[in-house]
Amino acid sequence: MNNDRRDIVPILNHKRESKRYLILIEIAKHQPAINQGEIADAIGVTPQAVSEYIKGLSNRGHVSKLGRGRYEITPRGVDWLIIQNEKLRELTNYVAEEVLTQVDIEATIAGGEIQAGEIVTLSMVGGFLHANVGSENGKTTSAKAIGNAKKGEVVGVIDFEGILDYEIGSVCIISIPSISLENKPTRLMAGMKDEGDYDLVAVSGVEALVAARVAGYSVDIYFGTPMAITEAAMRGLNVLLIVTDSAILNHIDRFREAKISYEVIELK
């Protein structure tokens, strides 16, 4: 494919070609019992227009008429559809691999009303990126909004400048024994850490969930996988994680890989 891709897929550039393409698809899907009115409703044109398009397709040898309201796509028409589909696939692959990869779009939450093209300041709040128009307390991380948004809505941003300044969170792990005939780990939580010291309370496993409930904790993450807890900490959140001793190593290994600070409180 060359650099100028405006003519790579004629059905995208020429209205008549695109309508012929859509009509052939409808005929191929419903042949032979499909009339012009049904085709018109499916592609959003008038029956008269469909009649003219079908005449052209018939002259090309792409469609054969079997009778009133009965049409069939010919082998030549099938070949033409295959060629157009290959061109479309080539174009979409190019867009996915060469175009979209060059545009780094980040989703943010609008802190106020934002217009497309405005320069916004980015900040990390509650683990999510927020965008506000203008400078904010001397922060220098900025980007350009690519859409309009009201306060609380999602707005995409591009053209980042500066480094987002925020501290990575940490994890406090409360390790409880797995269930067995000899112990009931839910009774071990009395007097434990105040959940108010943390942004999120997460549990991993049934024993951890019940233990958190017995301790009166409000659980935010019920399926606290190592990936989920790491993601939360990387976004600046401090997490209290309750997990069984049989599963704790998976979490610790992940935290070490991501260089997440953690402490372990082991209940026995």
C-alpha positions in Angstrom: 0.0 0.0 0.0 1.3 3.5 -0.8 1.3 6.4 1.5 -1.8 8.1 -0.1 -4.6 5.7 0.8 -7.6 7.7 -0.4 -8.1 5.5 -3.5 -7.2 2.1 -1.9 -10.9 1.2 -1.3 -13.1 2.8 -4.0 -16.2 1.8 -2.1 -15.2 4.2 0.7 -14.7 7.1 -1.7 -17.5 6.7 -4.1 -21.1 6.7 -3.0 -22.3 4.5 -5.9 -19.6 1.9 -5.3 -20.5 1.8 -1.6 -24.2 1.3 -2.3 -23.5 -1.4 -4.8 -21.4 -3.2 -2.2 -24.1 -3.0 0.4 -26.8 -4.2 -2.1 -24.7 -7.2 -3.1 -24.3 -8.1 0.6 -28.0 -7.9 1.2 -28.7 -10.1 -1.9 -26.1 -12.6 -0.9 -27.5 -12.9 2.6 -31.2 -13.3 1.6 -31.1 -14.7 -2.0 -33.2 -15.4 -3.8 -36.3 -14.2 -2.0 -35.5 -10.5 -1.4 -37.2 -7.5 -3.0 -36.1 -4.0 -3.7 -38.1 -2.6 -0.8 -36.3 -4.8 1.7 -33.0 -3.9 0.3 -33.9 -0.2 0.4 -34.9 -0.5 4.1 -31.7 -2.3 5.0 -29.2 0.2 3.4 -31.2 3.4 3.9 -32.1 4.5 0.3 -35.3 4.6 -1.7 -36.6 1.6 -3.7 -36.2 3.6 -6.9 -32.5 4.1 -6.1 -32.1 0.3 -5.5 -33.8 -0.3 -8.8 -31.2 1.8 -10.6 -28.3 0.2 -8.7 -29.5 -3.3 -9.5 -29.7 -2.4 -13.2 -26.1 -1.3 -13.0 -25.1 -4.5 -11.1 -27.0 -6.6 -13.7 -25.2 -4.8 -16.5 -21.9 -5.6 -14.8 -22.8 -9.2 -14.5 -22.8 -9.1 -10.7 -26.5 -9.9 -10.2 -29.1 -12.0 -12.1 -32.8 -11.5 -11.8 -34.8 -14.7 -11.3 -38.2 -13.2 -11.4 -40.3 -10.5 -9.6 -38.6 -9.8 -6.3 -36.1 -12.5 -6.7 -32.4 -11.7 -7.2 -29.2 -13.8 -7.0 -25.6 -12.8 -6.8 -23.5 -14.3 -9.6 -20.0 -15.8 -9.3 -18.6 -12.6 -10.8 -20.4 -10.6 -8.2 -19.0 -12.9 -5.5 -15.5 -12.4 -6.8 -16.0 -8.6 -6.8 -17.2 -8.7 -3.1 -14.1 -10.8 -2.2 -11.8 -8.3 -3.8 -13.5 -5.4 -2.0 -13.3 -7.2 1.3 -9.6 -7.8 0.8 -9.0 -4.1 0.2 -11.1 -3.2 3.3 -9.1 -5.7 5.4 -5.8 -4.3 4.1 -7.0 -0.8 5.0 -8.2 -1.7 8.5 -4.9 -3.6 9.2 -3.0 -0.5 8.1 -5.1 1.8 10.4 -4.7 -0.6 13.3 -0.9 -1.2 12.9 0.4 2.1 11.5 -2.1 4.8 12.4 -3.7 4.1 15.7 -0.4 3.0 17.3 1.0 6.5 16.6 -1.8 8.1 18.5 -1.5 7.7 22.3 -5.0 8.4 23.6 -5.7 8.3 27.3 -9.1 8.3 28.9 -9.5 10.8 31.8 -12.4 12.1 33.9 -13.3 15.7 33.3 -13.0 17.9 36.4 -15.1 20.5 34.7 -16.5 21.4 31.3 -13.9 20.8 28.6 -14.0 21.7 24.9 -12.2 19.8 22.2 -8.7 21.2 21.6 -8.3 22.8 25.0 -5.1 22.2 27.0 -5.8 20.4 30.2 -3.8 19.7 33.3 -3.7 16.0 34.4 -3.7 14.7 37.9 -4.2 11.3 39.6 -7.2 11.3 41.9 -8.4 8.1 43.6 -6.4 6.0 41.1 -7.9 7.6 38.0 -6.6 10.3 35.7 -8.5 13.6 35.9 -8.4 16.5 33.5 -8.9 20.2 34.3 -8.7 23.2 32.1 -5.7 25.5 32.9 -2.9 25.0 35.5 -3.6 23.4 38.8 -1.4 24.2 41.9 1.8 24.5 39.8 1.3 21.1 38.1 3.0 20.9 34.7 1.6 17.7 33.2 -0.6 18.7 30.4 -2.4 17.3 27.3 -4.9 18.2 24.6 -8.5 17.2 24.9 -9.9 15.5 21.8 -13.6 15.8 22.6 -16.1 17.8 24.5 -17.1 16.7 28.0 -19.0 17.9 31.0 -17.8 17.5 34.6 -17.6 13.8 35.5 -17.7 12.6 31.9 -14.9 10.7 30.1 -12.7 12.8 27.8 -9.8 11.5 25.7 -6.5 13.4 25.7 -3.4 13.3 23.5 -0.1 15.2 23.1 1.2 14.7 26.7 3.8 17.0 28.1 5.6 16.7 31.4 5.6 13.8 33.9 2.6 13.0 36.1 3.8 13.5 39.6 2.2 11.2 42.2 3.5 8.6 44.7 3.0 4.9 44.1 0.9 3.3 46.8 1.8 0.4 49.1 0.1 -2.7 50.4 -0.4 -4.0 53.9 -1.0 -7.8 53.7 -2.9 -9.6 56.5 -2.1 -13.3 56.1 -4.7 -15.6 57.7 -4.6 -19.4 57.9 -6.5 -21.4 55.3 -9.6 -23.2 56.7 -9.0 -26.6 58.3 -10.5 -28.8 61.0 -8.2 -27.2 63.7 -8.8 -23.5 63.1 -11.4 -20.9 62.1 -9.4 -17.9 60.8 -12.4 -15.6 60.9 -11.9 -15.2 64.6 -8.4 -13.8 64.4 -9.2 -10.4 63.1 -10.2 -8.6 66.2 -8.2 -5.4 66.9 -6.5 -5.4 63.5 -5.6 -2.4 61.3 -8.0 0.4 61.0 -9.3 0.3 57.4 -9.5 4.1 57.5 -5.7 4.1 57.0 -6.2 2.7 53.5 -7.8 3.7 50.2 -9.0 0.2 49.4 -9.7 -3.0 51.3 -9.3 -6.1 49.2 -9.8 -9.8 50.0 -8.6 -12.9 48.2 -10.4 -16.1 49.0 -13.5 -17.1 50.9 -11.7 -17.2 54.3 -10.4 -13.7 53.7 -13.9 -12.4 52.8 -15.5 -13.8 55.9 -12.7 -12.6 58.1 -13.0 -9.1 56.7 -16.8 -9.1 57.4 -16.3 -10.4 60.9 -13.8 -7.6 61.5 -16.3 -5.1 60.2 -14.3 -4.0 57.2 -16.0 -2.6 54.1 -14.6 -4.6 51.2 -13.8 -2.7 48.0 -12.2 -5.5 46.0 -13.8 -9.0 46.4 -11.5 -10.8 44.0 -8.1 -9.4 44.9 -5.8 -11.0 42.4 -2.2 -10.0 42.4 -2.7 -8.1 39.1 -5.6 -6.1 40.5 -3.8 -5.1 43.7 -0.7 -4.2 41.9 -2.6 -2.0 39.4 -4.3 -0.2 42.3 -0.9 0.5 44.0 0.7 1.6 40.8 -2.1 4.2 40.6 -1.2 5.7 43.9 -3.6 3.8 46.2 -2.7 2.2 49.5 -4.3 -1.2 49.8 -5.2 -3.4 52.8 -5.1 -6.9 51.5 -6.5 -9.9 53.4 -5.3 -13.2 52.0 -4.8 -16.8 53.0 -1.3 -18.0 53.8 -1.6 -20.5 50.9 -2.0 -17.7 48.3 0.2 -15.0 49.7 3.4 -15.9 47.8 1.7 -15.2 44.4 0.9 -11.7 45.6 4.3 -11.0 47.1 6.1 -12.2 43.9 3.9 -9.8 41.8 4.6 -6.9 44.2 8.3 -7.5 44.0 8.3 -7.5 40.2 6.4 -4.2 40.2 8.6 -2.7 43.0 5.5 -2.2 45.2 6.3 -1.5 48.8 4.5 -4.0 51.1 4.4 -5.3 54.7 3.0 -8.6 56.0 1.1 -9.2 59.2 0.8 -12.9 59.8 -2.0 -14.1 62.0 -1.7 -17.6 63.7 
